[in-house]
Amino acid sequence: MPQLTAPVTGVRTSFLAAMDEFLAEGTDPNTLLAHEIEEFGRVWHRPDGFAEYVGRLRAEALEETPRPEGWVPHTNLWFLDGDVFLGRLAIRHRLTPFLHELGGHIGYTVRPCARRSGHATAMLRQALPYARGLGIDSVLLTCDLTNIASRKVIEANGGVLEDERGGKRRYWIRTDL
């Protein structure tokens, strides 16, 4: 059964195949994934480059880790089925004004070949105890108004719609459910 786990080097082959799928699909240049492809895409094919990338992802959870202005500490988790990379999720430890409006606490993505299999719903469900462990009682999740799949994932996990603004639906989910 797939599980969320901290990033690990042992899934490099599957991870790289997933990145090829994302690149073939086209990535939004404003996403975290696009930033990582730009920064690490040339080195993560090498085992040492991939190990550096994994270490960087793990360090993002630490308050003292340098990060771009406006970025907050976040816990990166990968959704793995054995050594198969299915998706990823990030839990932002706190909200900036921007994240409160448009980004939320949690962002997630499932690799294209694994979509429509319930993985996003399971990932979000498994992430709620992690968020609770970070002291977050309720998480904010946002999705584009037109993203019906993400809306269903959020609602299946108890998301309560607060409002719509800036082209986004904004939901809150209690982490103690």
N, C-alpha and C positions, 0 to 999 in steps of 0.2 A: 504494500500500500504506500503511495507517495507520501512524503513527509517534508515539512519545512526544516531546513538545517542551515547552519552557518555555511558560507561559501567554503568549498574544499577544492584542492588541486586534482583530486582523483577523477573528476568528471570532465577534464579538459576536452577530450575528443567530442563528447556529446554537446558540451557548451559551445564549442566552435561550430558544430553543425547547426545549432540553434541560431547562432549569430549570423551564419550564412542565410538562414531562412528569413531572419529579420531584415537583413540587407536586401535580399531579393524582393521582399515585400515593400521596402521603402520605409525609413524611419522618420518620424517627426524630428526636425533638427533641434527642437526645444526640449526633448526628453532626456532623462538621465542616461538612458541607453545610448543615445546619439553622442553625448559628451564622452562616455566611456569608450565608444568605438573610436572617436577622434583621438583620445589620449592613449589608449592601450591597444587598439586594433592592429597596429604594426608589430607589437611585441608579444601578444598573448599566444601566438602560434608556437613560440619557444617555451619549453617547460619553465625556465627561469623567469621569463617575462610574465607567464601566467601566474606563477607563484607570487610575483611582485603585485600583480593585479589583485589576487585573492587577499593578500596581506593588506592592501589598501582598502578593500571593501570592509574587511573586519575592523580596521582602525577607524572607519567612519563613525562608529558608535561612540568613540571616545571624545569627550568634551575638548580635550587639548589638541586633537588632530587639526592641523591647518585645513581650511576649506575656503572656497570662494565666498566673498561677501554676500550676506543674505542667506547662506545655506546653514542648516542646523545639523546637529548630530543625528544620525539615523542608523538603525540596525538593518543590515542587508541580510535577507534570507533567500535561499534557493529552494525550489520545490523539486525534489529528486525522487525518482523511482529506481532504487538501487543506484546504478551509475549513469542513469539517464536523466539529463537536465530537461525539466518540463517547463519551468518558469521561474520567476523571481518576484520578490516583494521587498519593499523598503518601508520601515516604520520610522517616521520623523518624530523625534523625541519631544518637540514642542512646535508651536505654530508661530510663524511670523505674520504680520498683517497680510502679506501676499498669500501665504499658505492658508490662512483663515478664510480668505475670499475664494481662492481658486484651486488650491492644491490639496489641502487636507493632510491628515496624519499618515495615510497609507496609500502607496501607489503599487500597482502590480501589473504584470504582463505574463502571458502564456505564449510559448513558442508557437508559431503558426500551425505546425503539423499536429499539435496536441490540443487545439482549441475545440470547443463544443463537446467536451468530455467531462465537465464538472470540475476541472482542476482549479479554475479561478475561485469558485465557491468554496472548495476545500481549503485552498490557500488562505483565503480571508478568514475562514472559520478558525484555522489553526493559528493565525496571527493574533487573534484577540487576546489569548492568554499572555503572549509575549508583550503586547502593549500594556496589559494590566501590570505585568512585572516591572514595567518602566514607570509605573505610577500614573498611567493615563486611564481615567475612569470611563471616559467616552471618547471614541475616535471620530474624527470628521473625515468623511470620504466624499469626493466630488467626482462627477462624470459629466461628459458633454451631454447636452440635451438630446442629441441624436444617438447616443450610445446605449441602445436598448439592452445589449448583452451585459454591460457593466451595471446598469441599473438593476437588472434581475439578480446579479451576483450580490450586490449590496442589500437589496431587499430580502433575499433569501437568508441573509445573515442578520436580520433584525434591523436593518437600516430604517430610520425614521426621517422622512423628508422634512427639512427645515424650510427651504425655499429654493428658488431659482434666481440666479444672478450671474451676470457676465458670461452667459452662454453655458452655465453649469448648473446641474442639480446638486444640492448640498444635503448630505445625509449625516446623521449621528447614529453611532452604534455603541451601546454600553458594552464594556469589556468584561463584565461580571456575569454575563448570561450563560 
